C-alpha cells in the first residue's frame, strides 16, 4: 500500500524524448504518433526573429496526471477505470467497452486507444511491468538524461518525493478543476 | 512560469515534428471497432515487446552504439529475447541515462532490413542487385581482385583506399588495413567532423580537453547544440544547471535550437562569422584589462604579440557587429560577464566544427580567449582529467617498400593520418593523384550520404575496381559495393575494452547480450578471415616487387621473414576479443577487476568504495577530492586525456610538428606560419568569408536528438518521434514566397537539387535555411528510410579549409522555390 506520485523538475527537460521511447519499449506501446502514454509539450515560440522570447518555449513533459479525483474514473460506465491499492489510476482491459467517455472527460488528454488490448489505455506508472516485479521506479524516470522525474510514495513522509514537495515550490496542471493530480511540476 | 499543453496541442504545436500521426487515430478506432479478433490485422511488429519478467530473466551489462557516446546499458533478456535496455548507473560518463536512441536499440536489432549474410553484386554497380554467398566465397572474391590490383600496381599497397566511421572496433579495422595490408590512404570522420577544433585546441592548450560543465558558471555555446546533439556527460551536466540554477548559458547560433531554449541569452549570428565575434570579445577584454593577468603571464606564450595583433587589427565590437549582426553592446556584455565568472567560464570547444573556411582559426581564438580567463586545467573550466591505462595488444605490421604516401597530402597545409575526405575523393576523380587508387573499403561509414557533394562520391566509387563495404544496414554506400560483409550488431558482439578519461575516469566493456541473429561477424573475425585468405598470395606479390623484402629473404630465409615480420596478416586477430580484453585488463588490474568489469560492465579502482547512490537521481562516482580536475600544475606538456573520437597518434604528430618549445598555452604559432604559411595568430580574412546575396540563402546543417547521422534513419521507433526532416525557413520570407507549412519546396545549389517539405519558423533568420542531416536515403533496401526527407550532402558544395583539409559545410548558397 502506497500512494504513488511524481515530481517533475521540468526546467531540466531538453525534449529528447528518451522518456517516451523508454515507455514504449517497457510497456509494448504500439507504433503510431497518437499511441503514447507520455509526451513532451512544446509551445510555439513568441516573437519575430531575432527578437524571440526564450521563456515562451519551455518544454513540458507530461502524461496521465494520476488524479486523486479522476474524471476518467467517475465517468466510466463499466468501472474499467479504477484506483489500485497504490492509488494509481488503471484500466482493466476485460471491462473496457471503448465508449471513450474517459477520453472526453480527461482534462489532460492523457488517454489513447491501444490496439493490442482494445482498451482506452493510459500511463499506469509501470505498475504491471516494473513495480509488480519489485522495481522501485518507472521506465521514464530511470532513463531520463537530465533526471527530470522523482517517483515515490506520497504517504511516506521520509520519501524523496515527499521531502522535495515540502522543500520546493510546485504546481499542478489545471488545479482549479479539482482533479487533485499526483504529478507535481517543480518551479 | 506555467504552461499547459495537452496531447492535442502538442500534436498541433509541433506538427512539424509529428505529422505522421494524422491518420493514426482513425486507424486505431477502425481497428478497435473490428473487435478483439481483428486487432492484429493492421499491426506491424517492429520488436516492441511488453515486459513480462519471465523466469528466465537475465540482465547483462553492455555499451550502447546508437551514437558515438557509448553509454552504459543493462540489457534485459527474457527467454532469449531482448525486451528492454535500461541505463547502467555505474558508468561516470553516461550518468545513469539512456536516450531515445539508446532505448531504440531493440528496433536496430530487430530491423527486418538488416544485412543478414555476405553478398556479392550481380547487377551493375549501384543497381542494388546482389546474391547471397558464404563468407569463404566473399573472401575469395576480395582476394582475387586484390591480388590482381596490387600486382598490377607493383606492390604499392596504397592503391587500396579505406574509410571508417567512429566505433570501438575502428582500430581493429584500421590496424588491418593500414598496418597489415599497408595502405596509407585512410580517411575517417575527422575531416567532416571535429578536425579543426581538435587541432585548434590541441595546438593552443596542448589538448582538446573536456568542458567541466558540472562546475562551470558561465558557458558560451556557439553552434554546438547539446540538447539535440547529445554528448555525455556534457548534456546531462549542462541542462540540470541552466535557467538560474548554477550556470549562465549564452547560445550563439543562427538557429533557435533546443539548447537556445535553455539559454540566458541567445544571440543569432550571421553564418560563418563566429571568428569575428571571438576576436571582438578578445579585443574588449584586452582594452578593458579584464583578463586574468597572473594566469596569462605564467601560462600564455607570445601573449604580448597577441595583444598587439588584436589591437593593431582593431577588432572592435563595432567592427564585429557589422560582420556578425550581433550588437556591439551584447559583445561587450558577454566579454565582461565571461571574465567576471572566470576561471569557471568556458567557451565550449564544439564537436562537428566543419563549418567554414576559417574554422581552425576560430577554434584557436576560442581556446586563447578561454585561457585568458584562466579556466584551463581548473575545475569549472576546460579540464584534461586522467585516463586509466590498459594492457598492450600489439600488431606486427610488415614494412612495404613500394607503398606510397597518401594521394592528397599536399592539398592542405597539414593533412594527418586520417586524411581530408573531400580533398582525397576529389584527388581521385580529378586525375591529380600521383598513382591510381583502385579499391575502396568502407567500415561503418556511409560516404554516399556523409561527404559533401554526393554526386562526386558516387563518381569516385564508380571508378573503383573493387568496393568492399562492412556495415549492419543496406546504406546508400552498400548499394555501391561489389562485396558486402555484414557486421554483427553491437548487441551481438564483444568489442575491444575501452578506457574513458576525464575528471572521473573508468573502464567499460561492450559485451554480447544476444547471439547473432544472422550470418554476421564482428570486425575482428572479418579481419581474421580476410587475413587468412590474403596473407600468402599478397606475400607472393611483395616478393616480386619489394627489393628490401628480397634482401631480407636472402639473409634470413623466407619462412622466418614471413613468420616474424608480420606477413601473416591474421596473426593479430587470431585470439577471441574476450581473451584479448581479459589480457588488457587483468595484466594491469588483476583478475578481480576483470570479473567486476564483466559482471558490472564498468570498473575503476576503488569503485566499490567510491560509488554511492545519493538519491533517486544522483550518484557519486568519486569523492570530490579524488576527482582529476587539475593534473598539469604548470606543465602543459603532460599527456592529457582526449575525447573518445580523437586519434591519439594524430595529436602526437600535431604537437611534434607544430608546438613551440615553450610548453605554454600558445598564442602564436610561428612554426606553422614559417613552414606552412598558416596565420600564426587568429586573423579575420574577408576573402575567406562567403556573403549571402540578396534573395538567396546560406544553407546550414546539423543534428537532432533522435537521430545519429544516417545510421538510425530506418529505425521504426525513432521515426515515430521525427518522421522526416523539414526545411527551416523564416516565416515571413516563406510567406512572401507563398510557402506554407509542409509545402514541397526545391532547394538548389551549384552541385545538386533536392525537394523537401517546408517548416516556416521565426527560429531562423531571413538569409539562412536549415535541415537535419541523415534523411533522404536513396537505398531501396531501406524500407522506412528510402526517399524519406532529403539528403543534405546532395546540395552541400565540396569546400574544405586549407589548413587541415576539413570540410566547410556552411559555405553553400542555395535558391528556394515552391514546387
Interface residues (C-beta under 8 A of the other chain):
Chain A: X11 X12 X14 X15 X16 X17 X18 X20 X21 X22 X24 X25 X26 X27 X28 X29 X30 X31 X32 X33 X34 X35 X39 X40 X41 X42 X43 X44 X45 X47 X48 X49 X50 X52 X54 X55 X57 X58 X59 X60 X62 X98 X108 X109 X110 X112 X113 X115 X116 X118 X129 X130 X133 X137 X139 X141 X142 X143 X144 X145 X146 X147 X149 X150 X151 X152 X160 X171 X173 X174 X185
Chain B: X1 X2 X3 X4 X5 X6 X7 X8 X9 X10 X11 X13 X14 X18 X19 X20 X21 X24 X25 X27 X28 X29 X31 X32 X33 X35 X36 X39 X42 X43 X44 X46 X48 X49 X50 X51 X53 X83 X84 X85 X86 X87 X95 X96 X97 X98 X99 X100 X101 X102 X103 X104 X106 X227 X228 X230 X235 X236 X239 X240 X242 X243 X245 X256 X258 X259 X260 X261 X262 X263 X264 X266 X268 X325 X615 X616 X617 X618 X705 X706 X716 X717 X718 X720 X721 X723 X730 X732 X761 X762 X763 X764 X765 X766
